[in-house]
Amino acid sequence: MITTMSRIVVAATDASKEKTLNSLREWGLLHVLPLQTPESDKVAAAKTAFASAQKVFEAISSKTSNTPENAIEDSNLLAQINGVMQSKKEAQEALALSSAELKRVEAFGEFEPHGVRKLLKRGINIKLYSAEEKAFKGAGNDIVIKEFKRANGVVFFAAISQKQIDLPYTEISLPPKPVKELKQDIENANRTIEECEKKLTAYSSKKKKIGELVVEASDELAFTSAEAGMRSEIGVCFIQGYCPKEKLASLKELAAKNGWGFSATEPTEEEAVPTLLKHKKLVKPIDALYSVIGINPGYREIDVSAVFLCFFSIFFAMIVGDTVYGLLFAAITFFASKKFKNAPRYPFQFLYLMSGCTVIWGFLNASYLGLNTEGDVMVVPAVLDILRASWAPQGLKDFAAWIRDAENTKFLCFTLAVIHLTIAHVWNAFAHRDDKGAVITQIGWLCTTWMMFFLARNMVLGHVFPQNVLYLGIGGAVLIIIGSAIKAEWFSIGMLPLNLVSNLVDVISYIRLFAVGMAGYSVANAFNGMVAPLFGSIPGTACAALILLLVHALNIALAVMGVAVHAVRLNTLEFSNNVGIEWSGNPYTPFRKNV
């Protein structure tokens, strides 16, 4: 459910500005909307401090230290680490510079550039060159050529003369230091970098403290930004924002306590109101996916989270499709939930749901690491195959047999498509029930979607296309034209043929669930067949196990990518476009302390 918001304006005296902000931050429910551009020296300093704290945390976050936490002083901790990071950066720059210089001149061996410069002052010209062997033809009689090295078809040489030297080859300038000193500089830089790395590793024992400092810097930035975004007039300061309408009573009490004036109004249609989703326990897991893919419905859009979660679970299971993969995901989720006991529970609930659906789908299909269901080699044990298991009831066996037929799975994909899109159009019509044209249009699209379902079955599966369904589709097209005319959307009428094709594509696109799931199984099964002959000896078994480990790791990675691309797409594009959701919302981020 999308929480109803009110736009709030709070007025206080300029003298109590800081106290007002602290009280609002403690209240923690106001999504601040600046009344003016939040720019000031304090904001700039806070941004710099926050960015610096983030860099420090990133520098040590991946390191693990055996140094006791109390062995490092907390005072000026960020400054200490910043100093080490700066030293490391300078050493890396020096290393890069010296390495580049050495690479330029190392072909000429050890030499003293200062000595060459002295000879230049005495009128003896010396220049260093490199040239392609094929193009190298030497020089005139008045120029002495001293060759140093030939490597990879390139000649490195020095040209010496008492006259001006200008050869058609690549000139190499003298290094600022002797080669010996360049090598010493490289050694020193590497030593400094190594020492800095050791110090940063030691500082990683303070991760928790540094994380707290990052959050403090973030809070300070939010506070200074809110302060700079306030407007003052004749001794009165104003701050505005949004808060849940249900919390207005608590704001009224807070205003009375602090002597503020405040107003609460309904947001206008033009305002970019933040979205706060409040889900019941069964739907809450979807918030984990929304956070990962970074989507949020707009304030005035429909909250389809329950349908999204339901169908995403099915799509996830069909794409990953392997019982063992599902059990592996569940085990990883279990250990992660035990390790991060203080973390919110809904991400783990989401992963358990995805894992459970995958296990069920894989169990029905007897899909276990790509093993065969028939044959003599690498076959699923009978007890795990519903069709051969003595314990399985006949109804379950019949359903499993039906689902394992490729044509039936494709039919299931189209059935999921028409159900998913039917929900979208019905929901869209209900959401715009006060708009006669919109309702008629959605009923029209509902009719054409069902026609496209039967057309897809005919085109892909060879099923008979019922004659009456054609009339249903024609009637749907007529309703779309009527609805568009009522709304005066003449362009939509002109685009109807293309939109009908798009409607068919939407239905057919659900076949990707079968294709991607089958691809994962086929890869695993193919490699099982390739390595099966290796089993029988200890070295062969070890080699086969290693190969299969790598293959399944890759297959899991591809399955996760498939979910990210296809399962997400079917919900956020095919379904969302038909239900009228653009995911245009900005999240509700209340002004509060995060420490």
Number of C-alpha atoms within 10 A of each C-alpha: 14 17 17 19 24 20 22 24 18 18 21 22 17 17 11 14 19 13 13 24 20 16 15 21 20 12 16 16 21 23 21 24 18 18 17 12 12 15 14 14 10 15 20 15 13 21 19 14 18 21 15 17 25 19 17 26 22 13 18 22 19 10 15 14 17 10 14 11 17 9 11 13 11 13 8 9 17 20 13 15 22 18 13 20 20 12 17 21 15 15 22 17 13 17 22 14 15 24 16 12 19 21 11 14 20 14 16 16 13 11 14 16 16 14 10 15 14 11 13 14 9 9 12 15 18 22 19 20 20 19 19 16 14 9 11 13 9 14 14 9 8 11 19 15 18 12 16 12 14 15 10 7 9 15 19 23 22 18 19 18 16 14 12 12 15 10 14 11 13 12 16 15 13 18 16 13 17 19 22 13 14 20 17 13 19 20 14 15 22 17 13 20 21 14 15 21 18 13 16 24 20 20 28 25 22 24 20 13 15 22 18 15 19 23 18 17 22 21 20 19 21 20 21 22 22 24 23 20 21 21 17 16 9 7 9 14 19 23 27 23 22 25 27 18 16 12 13 16 10 12 20 15 11 15 19 12 9 13 13 16 14 17 12 19 12 12 15 9 8 6 9 15 25 25 24 22 19 13 17 10 9 12 17 19 23 21 19 18 16 13 11 8 10 11 17 23 23 21 24 16 18 19 19 17 18 17 16 20 22 13 17 22 20 17 28 26 27 25 28 33 32 30 26 18 23 26 16 14 19 21 14 14 19 15 10 13 17 10 10 10 9 8 12 11 14 17 19 19 20 22 22 21 20 22 27 19 22 29 27 16 23 22 19 24 22 26 23 25 22 24 21 18 20 11 8 7 13 15 14 19 15 14 12 16 21 22 22 14 13 11 9 14 11 12 9 13 17 12 13 19 15 15 18 13 12 13 15 14 18 22 21 17 21 24 18 18 24 23 13 20 26 22 17 24 26 17 18 22 23 14 16 13 13 10 14 13 22 22 22 22 26 26 22 24 26 26 24 25 26 25 24 25 23 20 22 21 19 14 12 13 13 11 13 11 16 12 8 9 18 18 14 18 21 15 17 24 23 15 22 27 22 18 23 19 16 16 14 12 13 12 10 15 17 11 10 14 12 10 14 17 11 13 22 18 14 23 26 22 16 23 20 19 26 20 15 20 21 16 16 23 20 14 16 19 18 12 17 21 15 11 16 14 13 16 14 9 10 10 11 15 16 13 15 19 15 11 16 17 12 11 16 18 13 15 20 17 13 17 22 16 14 20 22 13 11 21 25 19 14 23 20 17 16 22 23 21 16 23 23 17 22 16 19 15 19 17 18 22 16 18 22 20 17 11 12
